[in-house]
Amino acid sequence: MSLSVLLAASPSPEPVGSLGEAAEQAGNAAGWVEENWSTWLSTGLRILLIIAVAITLRYLIRRALTNLIDRMNRSAQAVEGTALGGLLVNAERRRQRSEAIGSVLRSVASFLIMGTAALMVLGAFKINLAPLLASAGVAGVALGFGARNLVTDFLSGVFMILEDQYGVGDTVDAGVASGEVIEVGLRVTKLRGDNGEIWYVRNGEVKRIGNLSQGWSTAGVDVTVRPTEDLEQVRKAITAAADAMTKEEPWSERLWGPVEVLGLDAVLLDSMTVRVTAKTMPGKSIGVERELRWRIKQALDEAGIRMIGAIPHGLDGESAADPTAAMAAPSAYASATSPQSLATTPIPPPTNLNK
């Protein structure tokens, strides 16, 4: 009984046909590999070639952009410290502007090259790119609506830098804030206010820019004197002070034109105003105005020309004392017939009617 059980439990020998099927399947697989190995090899080599070309092209373009930016910075540093550099070049502004432009160009180049390479690799795998591109377009539209403020700030910053609307060291009026530009970014611009505060202005919020440091500035000084002064003497004194200023350093470089006496700007009963202007280096008008006021005041004092407000009225020897200064104002009670005097007159006692 035990022998029969052991015989029943022992595995039956495999049929001879199974070996033939295995050999046939192996042969089919080998034939399939032999038929497709050339396709696989060509696809793999194509993908490797695409990746190699993309990486090489990206490296060369980024290196060329970096060398261009470095050359721009070196040219700015070469003239820094000279008279030409002081007039035309701001090294920090040039450096930040060139670095910002280089960063944008490198990012755009990398995105275009690597994105094109990725699409070519997917095409090499025989993948249908139409649904992928459609999905990417929908995602891009959704992202654009969700982050439209960031996109607006970025695009505004790019065009602002490319057009060189303002830079580091410029004094600007951005509408929402004003001050000196201390940093320029693609999204935010930093301004230093008059009281030392720092304003962070988003580039997309700037609707208009008033740059006070580009081209040239105008220094204007108003000289107010008495109406009895001789205008020719006033003109000569101001012209002499201006000529002496234009021949001294550093005012000879900051003044880009002669100091002009435009003439009378206002004539009143007790004063007259003479307008003086000069074309100056950008951003130097305030300093020139202060120096002009200083020198004009000294020249007028030496010429004996008195400015309004220079001497208190009580010390003016030519002005006569007011005879009515110690007199009181007239009163209605001074007249015996005025209604006020009659109202305050005592009522007389009643007369004796019996008499």
C-alpha positions in Angstrom: 0.0 0.0 0.0 2.8 2.4 0.8 4.6 1.6 -2.5 1.5 2.6 -4.5 1.2 5.8 -2.5 4.8 6.8 -3.3 4.4 6.0 -6.9 1.3 8.1 -7.1 3.1 11.1 -5.4 6.2 11.0 -7.6 6.1 13.6 -10.4 5.3 12.4 -13.8 8.1 12.9 -16.4 7.7 16.0 -18.7 6.6 15.5 -22.2 9.1 15.7 -24.8 7.2 18.4 -26.7 7.8 21.1 -24.0 11.5 21.2 -24.8 10.6 21.9 -28.4 8.3 24.7 -27.5 11.0 26.3 -25.3 13.5 26.1 -28.1 11.0 27.6 -30.5 10.3 30.5 -28.1 14.0 31.1 -27.7 14.5 31.1 -31.4 11.7 33.6 -31.9 13.1 35.9 -29.2 16.5 35.7 -30.7 15.1 36.5 -34.1 13.1 39.4 -32.7 16.2 40.8 -31.0 18.2 40.3 -34.2 15.5 42.1 -36.2 15.2 45.1 -33.8 18.7 45.5 -32.4 19.7 47.9 -35.2 16.6 50.1 -34.4 17.4 50.1 -30.7 21.0 51.0 -31.5 20.1 53.8 -33.8 17.6 55.2 -31.4 20.0 55.0 -28.5 22.8 56.7 -30.5 20.3 59.3 -31.6 19.3 60.1 -28.1 22.9 60.3 -26.9 23.7 62.5 -29.8 20.8 64.9 -29.0 21.8 65.1 -25.4 25.5 65.6 -26.2 24.7 68.3 -28.7 22.3 70.1 -26.3 24.7 70.1 -23.4 27.6 71.3 -25.6 25.5 74.0 -27.2 24.2 75.1 -23.8 27.7 75.3 -22.4 29.1 77.2 -25.4 26.2 79.8 -25.4 26.4 80.3 -21.6 30.1 80.7 -21.8 29.9 83.2 -24.6 27.3 85.2 -22.7 29.5 85.2 -19.5 32.5 86.3 -21.5 30.4 89.1 -23.0 29.2 90.3 -19.6 32.8 90.1 -18.2 34.1 92.2 -21.1 31.4 94.8 -20.5 32.3 95.0 -16.8 36.0 95.3 -17.6 35.4 98.1 -20.0 33.4 99.9 -17.3 36.2 99.4 -14.8 38.8 100.6 -17.2 37.3 104.1 -17.4 36.3 104.3 -13.7 38.0 107.0 -11.9 38.7 109.1 -14.9 36.9 112.3 -16.0 35.1 110.4 -18.7 34.2 107.6 -16.4 32.8 110.1 -13.8 30.6 111.7 -16.5 29.4 108.7 -18.5 29.8 105.5 -16.5 28.4 104.3 -13.2 30.3 101.0 -12.6 27.8 99.6 -10.1 24.9 100.4 -12.4 26.7 99.0 -15.4 27.6 95.8 -13.5 24.1 95.2 -12.2 22.5 95.9 -15.5 24.9 93.6 -17.4 24.5 90.8 -14.8 20.7 91.0 -15.0 20.7 90.9 -18.8 23.2 88.0 -18.8 21.1 86.1 -16.3 18.0 86.5 -18.4 19.7 85.6 -21.6 21.4 82.5 -20.0 18.0 81.3 -18.6 16.2 81.8 -21.9 19.0 80.0 -23.8 19.0 77.1 -21.4 15.2 76.8 -21.5 15.0 76.8 -25.3 17.9 74.4 -25.8 17.0 71.8 -23.1 13.3 72.0 -23.9 13.9 71.4 -27.6 16.2 68.5 -26.7 13.6 66.9 -24.4 11.0 67.1 -27.2 13.4 65.5 -29.7 14.2 62.7 -27.2 10.5 62.0 -26.7 10.0 62.0 -30.5 12.8 59.5 -30.8 10.8 57.1 -28.6 7.9 57.4 -31.1 5.8 59.2 -28.4 2.9 61.3 -29.7 3.7 64.8 -28.5 0.4 66.4 -29.4 -1.4 65.5 -26.1 1.7 66.5 -24.2 1.9 69.9 -25.9 -1.8 70.5 -25.4 -1.5 69.7 -21.7 1.5 71.9 -21.3 -0.3 74.8 -23.1 -3.3 74.5 -20.7 -1.0 74.3 -17.7 0.9 77.4 -19.0 -2.4 79.4 -19.4 -3.5 78.4 -15.9 -0.1 79.3 -14.4 -0.2 82.6 -16.3 -3.6 83.6 -14.8 -2.6 82.5 -11.3 0.8 84.3 -11.3 0.0 87.2 -13.6 1.4 89.7 -11.2 4.7 87.9 -11.1 4.7 87.6 -14.9 3.9 91.4 -15.1 6.7 92.3 -12.7 9.2 90.1 -14.5 8.4 91.3 -18.0 8.4 95.0 -16.8 11.8 94.4 -15.2 13.2 92.8 -18.3 12.2 95.7 -20.6 13.2 98.3 -18.0 16.7 96.8 -17.9 17.0 96.4 -21.6 15.8 100.0 -22.2 18.1 101.3 -19.4 15.3 103.4 -18.0 17.2 103.9 -14.7 20.0 102.2 -12.8 21.9 102.1 -9.5 22.8 105.6 -8.3 20.0 107.4 -10.2 17.5 109.6 -8.4 14.0 108.7 -9.7 10.4 109.4 -9.0 8.4 106.2 -9.5 5.0 107.6 -8.5 4.5 105.3 -5.6 7.9 106.2 -4.1 10.9 108.4 -4.9 14.6 108.3 -4.0 18.0 107.0 -5.0 18.1 103.6 -6.7 20.3 101.2 -4.7 19.4 97.9 -6.4 17.7 96.9 -9.6 16.1 93.4 -10.0 13.9 91.7 -12.4 10.9 91.8 -10.0 11.6 94.5 -7.4 13.6 97.8 -7.4 15.0 99.1 -4.2 14.9 102.9 -3.5 16.6 104.8 -0.7 14.3 107.7 0.4 15.2 111.1 1.5 14.9 110.1 5.2 16.9 106.9 4.8 14.0 104.5 4.4 14.2 101.7 1.8 11.3 101.4 -0.6 10.7 98.0 -2.3 8.8 98.9 -5.6 7.5 96.1 -7.8 8.3 96.7 -11.4 4.8 95.9 -12.5 3.3 98.7 -10.4 5.5 101.4 -11.9 3.4 103.3 -14.5 5.7 106.2 -15.1 9.3 107.0 -14.2 10.9 110.4 -13.7 14.7 110.0 -13.9 16.5 113.0 -12.5 19.9 111.7 -13.3 19.9 111.1 -17.0 21.1 113.6 -19.6 21.6 116.8 -17.7 20.0 118.7 -14.8 19.0 122.3 -14.3 20.1 124.4 -11.2 17.8 127.3 -10.5 18.3 130.1 -7.9 15.9 132.9 -7.2 17.5 136.1 -5.9 15.1 138.4 -4.1 16.2 142.0 -3.6 14.5 145.4 -2.8 12.7 147.1 -5.7 14.9 150.2 -5.3 18.1 148.3 -6.2 19.9 148.9 -9.5 19.3 145.9 -11.8 22.6 146.4 -13.7 24.6 146.3 -10.4 22.6 143.1 -9.4 23.4 141.5 -12.8 27.1 142.4 -12.6 27.4 141.0 -9.0 25.7 137.8 -9.9 27.7 137.4 -13.1 31.0 138.0 -11.3 30.2 135.4 -8.7 29.1 132.9 -11.4 32.3 133.4 -13.5 34.5 132.8 -10.5 32.6 129.6 -9.7 32.9 128.2 -13.2 36.8 128.5 -13.0 37.2 126.5 -9.8 37.2 122.8 -9.1 35.0 120.8 -8.9 32.4 123.2 -10.2 34.1 123.5 -13.6 33.2 119.8 -14.2 29.7 119.9 -12.7 28.7 122.9 -14.7 27.9 121.9 -18.2 27.1 125.4 -19.4 27.4 129.1 -18.4 25.4 130.5 -15.5 22.7 132.6 -17.1 20.8 135.5 -15.5 17.4 135.1 -17.1 16.0 138.4 -15.8 13.2 139.4 -13.5 10.9 136.6 -12.5 8.6 138.6 -10.3 8.1 142.3 -9.4 6.1 143.2 -6.3 5.6 146.4 -4.3 8.2 145.4 -1.7 10.6 143.1 -3.6 11.7 141.8 -7.0 13.1 138.4 -7.9 15.9 137.7 -10.3 16.1 134.2 -11.8 19.5 132.5 -12.3 19.9 129.1 -14.0 22.7 126.8 -15.1 22.9 123.4 -16.9 24.7 120.9 -14.6 25.9 117.3 -14.5 23.0 114.8 -13.8 22.2 114.5 -10.1 24.5 117.5 -9.1 21.9 120.3 -9.4 21.2 120.6 -5.7 24.9 121.0 -4.8 25.4 123.6 -7.5 22.3 125.6 -6.3 23.7 125.7 -2.8 27.1 126.9 -3.9 25.5 129.5 -6.2 23.4 130.9 -3.4 26.5 131.1 -1.1 28.5 133.0 -3.7 25.7 135.3 -4.8 25.0 136.3 -1.2 28.6 137.1 -0.7 28.8 139.1 -3.9 25.7 141.1 -3.1 26.9 141.9 0.3 30.2 143.2 -1.1 28.4 145.3 -3.6 26.1 146.8 -0.9 23.0 145.3 -2.4 20.5 144.3 0.3 18.4 141.2 -0.1 14.9 140.9 1.3 14.9 139.4 4.7 18.7 139.9 5.2 18.3 142.7 7.9 15.4 143.0 10.3 13.1 145.9 9.7 13.8 147.4 13.1 17.5 147.8 12.2 17.0 149.5 8.9 18.4 153.0 9.3 16.6 154.4 6.2 13.1 153.5 7.3 11.5 156.2 9.4 9.8 155.3 12.7 6.1 154.9 12.6 4.6 157.9 14.5 1.4 156.0 15.2 3.1 152.9 16.6 2.5 154.0 20.3 -1.1 155.2 19.7 -4.1 153.2 20.7 -6.7 152.3 18.3 -9.7 154.7 18.1 -12.6 153.8 20.4 -16.2 154.3 19.9 -16.5 155.6 23.5 -14.4 158.7 22.6 -17.4 160.4 20.9 -20.1 161.6 23.3 -22.7 161.2 20.6 -21.9 157.6 19.6 -24.4 154.9 20.4 -21.9 153.2 22.7 -21.4 156.4 24.8 -25.1 157.1 25.0 -25.8 153.5 26.1 -23.3 153.9 29.0 -24.6 157.3 30.1 -26.1 157.2 33.7 -29.9 157.5 33.8 -30.8 160.9 35.4 -33.0 160.7 38.6 -36.7 161.3 38.1 -38.0 164.9 38.7 -40.4 165.8 41.6 -43.8 166.0 40.0 -45.4 167.6 43.2 -43.4 170.7 42.6 
